[in-house]
């Protein structure tokens, strides 16, 4: 009981670090002899992905039907920050690709069995079709664009419902939220399994085989995380942004790094936003929306891997073409699914901008999956933590207008 109490009284981040360390040690010392550990990771991510759609659906309905007319939620500000962040991240990715031109080895890499979009029109059409998807199918397939659409419609329809009906919806959202807290409490064991399985599947060699490409991707995402996003935050709220950035990285980014799914990290962000006393009317909608369209990491991945492919086949990319690539990557990133590897399937679309054949771009997608143990983890951490930073930034701006400063709860 003493050990159990010591464990439960420890902060979640410390428990996650312990799970991470145990996973690495067991994978390097015992190898496949403890392969059953991988099941912990699958169960953890599976549980988060299973409960996240219904959580988002109920929370958004509850937030909208309880919303009082006249209250400002600053949703336009959140969307604007997301777009600015994605475009800027794409520009950084292209710029670094010009400074450090990288190439990919296409020899011996089999083309992935994928069906990439044929053009930007198809990407936009897919987004529109997801919006009008059957609500039951949207929930079962974790189609968050469809879930958000129907949740907004039902929430608006229930604004005129009896108070007792609204209380039932509120109680249901609280119950599901508590279920999410129970799932998140098992994060250390899940991360132990995820780290173990990642090392067993890909090994440490992946860091050497594609070291330069991984280095450019990680460097770009680090600059975006530690320089670009804080700069955007400072310009908006005129306050030191790093306490907010580091808090978001610690409580959101680390979990997202290991789950590798923005959708699975939605419950984590919702819990953090509540802990930081953000506007519930806003974050209950903004966080699910951000997990769908706030994809700065995806814009980086699409831009950098497309530039690497162009360098490999000897295509000279001019300034105008690079700018078009950034815009295309931004629009494509908004359509990337909130699951592991979602952005990689959009690389052939970006490569088509330079006339790169599908069989070559498909091989690059295969390479993307190989380095995904690093690339996708960093991408998801960037995508997910920035939702919290942008919400905090808007909160800080509002407080500044009132002559106050943003103070983060412990």
N, C-alpha and C positions, 0 to 999 in steps of 0.2 A: 504493500500500500504506500510506503514511503517513496519507493521508486516511481509509482504511478502518479502520486501527487507532485513529485519533483518534475516529472515529465509534463503534466498538464499545466503546471504553473509557469513553465518556461514559455517564452514568446514563440510564436509560430515561426518566425524567421530563423531562430536558433534551432528549432526542431527540424526545419527544412535543411539547414546546413549540415546537421548530423546525418539526416537521411542521405544527402548528397555524398558526404564523405564515406559512409558505409557502403553505398552503391559502388563508388569508385574502387574502394579497397577490395570488396568481394569480387568484382569483375577482374581485377588484376591479379588476385591471389588464388582464387578458387575456380575461376573460369566457368565452364559450362556445368560444373558439378552442382551448382545451385541455380539452374536455369528456371526453376519454379518462381524465383523472385520477380521475373518479368511480368508475372500475372498481376502483381500489386500495381504496377504502372498501368496496365490495361484496365484494371478495375477502377482505378482512380479517375483516369481520363474518361472512361466510359460512363461512369456515374455523373461526372460534371457535364458531359455532353448530353446525357439523357435528361437531366433536370433543367439545364439552361434554357431550352426553348419554352417550356411551360412557365418557368420563372419569369422570363422576359414578357411573355404573353400576358400573364396575370398582373405583373407589376405595372406595365404600360396602361392596361385597362384601368387599374386602380388609380394610378396617378392622374389620368385624364378625367375620369368620371368624378374625382374629388377636387379637381382643379377649380378654383374660384375665378370667375371672369375678372379681367383687369390686372391680374398678376403677370408680371413680365418674367419670362423664363430664359431670355437671351439665347434661344436656339439658333437664331441667325448668326450670332457671334461665334458659336461653337462650330457651325458648318464652315464659316469663313476661315477660322483658324485651321480647321482640318484641311481645307483646300490649299491654303497658303503653305502649310507644312508639307503637304505632298508634292506640290510643285517645286518648292525650295529643295526638298530632299532629292528629287529627281535631278535638279540642276547640279547639286553637289556630286551625285553619282556620276553624271556625265563629265563633269569637270575633272574629277579624280581619274576617270578612265582616260581622259586626254593626257593628263600629267603622267600617269603610270599605265601605259597601254598593256593590257594583259591578253593572253591568248589561252584557248582551251584545246586540250588534246582530244581530237575526235577519233583517233585510231583505237579500234577495239571497243568502242562504246556503242552498245546496241541502241537503236531508236526506241523510244518509249511507245507503248501502246496507248496513244492519246488521241483525242479528237478536239484539237484546239479550235477556237473561233476562226471563221474565215475572214472576218474583217471587223472594223469598229462598229459597223451597223449591226452585226450579229451580237456584239457585246451589249449594245444598247437595247436590242430586242430582247436578249436574255434577261436583262434587268427589268424591263417592262413586263415580261411574262412572269417573272418571279413576284412582281408586285400583285398581280391578279391571280396568283396561284390559289388553289383550293386550300382553305385554312387548315383543314385536318391534315392534308398532305404536307403543307408548309411546316406544321408542327412535327410530323413524323420524319421529314427530311431535313429538319433544322434549317429551313429557308428563312433566314432572319429578315430579309426584305419583305417577304410575304407575311411573316408573323407580325412585324411592326405595322404593316398596312392594315391588317384586320384588327389588330389591337387598338389602333387609333380609331378606326370606324366604330368598333363596339364600344370603346370608351366614350366617344362623343355621343353615341346613341343612349348610353346609360347616364348621361349628365342630368337628365330629367327624371331618373328613377327615384324610388323612395329611399329615404336614408337607411332603412333597414337592409335594403338590397346592397347599397354601397358598403355598409358595414360588413356584410358577408364577404364581399369581394376583398375588402381590406384584410379581414381575418384570414382569408385564404392565401393572400399574398404573404402575410406574416408567417403562416404555417410553412409555406414552401421555402421562404427565406431561411427559416430555422433548419429545414432539411438540408439546405445548401451549407449552412454553418457546420452541420454534422459531417457532411461529405468533406469539406475543406479541412476539418480537423485531422483527416487521414492523409493529408498532403505529404508529410514526411515519408510515409511508407510508400506512397505512390511515386514520389520522386526518386526514392531509392530504386524502385523497380524500373523506372524510365531510364535512369542513368545506366543501370546495369545492362539493360537490353540494348541501349544505344551503342555502348562500347563493344558488346558481344557481336552486334550485327555489322558495325562499320569498322571497329578497331581504331587504333590510334594512327594507322597509316593514312587515313583520310586527310589528316592535317599536313602530311608531307606531300602527297600526290597532287593536291590542288592548293598548296599553301599560298601561292601568290594571289590566286583568285579569291580565296577565302579572306586573305589579308585586305584586299581592296574592298570587299563587301563589308567586312567587320569595321574597317577604318571609316568607311562612309557612314555606317549606321552609328558609330560612336560619335562622329562629328555632328551628325544630326541630333543625337540624343543629348550630348553635353555642350553643344555650342548653338546650333540652329534653334532648337525648341526653347532653350532658356532665353535666347535673344528675342524670339517672338513674344515669349511670356513677359520679359522685362519691358518691351516696347508698349505692351498693352496695359500692364498694371503698375509700371514704374516702381517696382520693388524687387529686391534680390530674389531671383527665381529659384536658386539652387536648393534651398530647404524643401521647397515643393517638389522639385525634380527628383532629388534624392529620396524623398519620402515615397514618391510614386514608383521609383525604381525598386526600392526595398520591399514595399508591400504589394506591388502589382507586377512589376517587371520580372522579378525573380521567378514567381509562380508561372507567368506566361512563358518564360524562357524554357521551362521544362515541360509544360503541357503542350507547347507549340500550337496553340489554337486560341485565337482571339475570342471565338464563341465560348469555349470552355472557361475562359477567364472572366467572362461577364459577371458571374456571381462574386468573384473576388473584388472586382472594381465596384460593384454595387455596395458591398460591405464596407469597402474603404471610403467611398464617397459619403456613406451614412456616418462613418466614424469621424470624418473631417467636417461634419455638419454642413455639407453642401445643400443647395436647394433641391429637395426631393422631387418637386414637380419637374425640374430640369434633368437631373441625373438619371432618373428612372427611364427616361426616353433617350437621353443623349448617349448613355453608355451602350445600350443595345445598338443604337444607330452608329456609334463610333466603331463598334466591332464589325460593322458591315462596310462602312465607307471611309473611315479614317485609317488609311493604309499607307503611311509614309514609308514603312519598311518594304512593302510590296513595290512601291514606285522605285525604290533604290534597287531592289533585286532585278526588276524588269529592265531598268536602264543599264545597270552595270553588266549583266549577262548578255544583253543585246549588243552593247559596245564591244565586249570581249569577243563575241561571235564575229562582228564586223572586222575587228583587228585580225582575227584568225584567218579569214578568207580574203584579206587584203583590200577591204573596202575603205576608202577614205571618206570619213564623215565630216561634212562641213558644218558651220555654225547653225544655219537654218535647219538642216536635217536633224541636228542634235536637239534644237528647240522643239521641233515637231515630235521627236522621240519622247521628250519630257512630257509634253501635253498628252501624247498617246498613252504613256505609262501611267499618268495621273488618272485618266479616264478609265483605263483598264484596271488599275488598282482598286477603284471603287466597285468594280464588278467581281473582284477576286473573292472567293469563298472564305469564310472565317475558319477554315480547317487547315491542318498541316499540309503544306505544299500547294495551297490554292493559287498563289501568284505564279508558280512555275508554268502552269498550263497556258498562261497568257504571253509567254516569251515568243512563241512562233508568230503571234500576231504582230508584236513589235519588230521582230526580225523581217517580216514581210515588207516593212517600210523601206528597207534597203535592198529588197529583191533577193533576200537569202532564201534558198530552197527549203521546203518543209522538212526534207529528210535530214538536213543539217541542223536546223533549229530544234528538231525533235531529239537529236542526240544531245544538244545542250540542255534540254529539259532533263534528260537522263542523268547528266552530270549534276544538275541542280538537286536531284533527289539523292545523289551520292553524298554531296556536301551538305545536305539538308540538316544533318545533325548539328551543324554550326549555323548555317545560313538561316534556316527557318526558325531556329530558336531565337537568334538575335532579332530577326525581323518581327516576330510575334511580340517579343519584349518591348521593342520600339513602338509598335502599333498600339499595344494595350496600355502601356504606362502613359502615353501621350494623351489619352482620353482624360485621365485624372489631371494631368498638368493643365490642359485647356480649360477644364471645369474650374480648377483652382485659380487660373489666370482671370477668368471672367468674374469669379467671386472676389478676387483681389481688386479688380478694377472697380467693382461696385462699392466695395468698402472704402477705396481711395476717394471716390466721389463723396462719400459720407464723412471724410476726414479721419478714417481709421486704416489699420493695416491688417493684412491677412496673417492670422496666427493659427498654426496647425495644431490640432489636438494630438496629445500623445497617444 
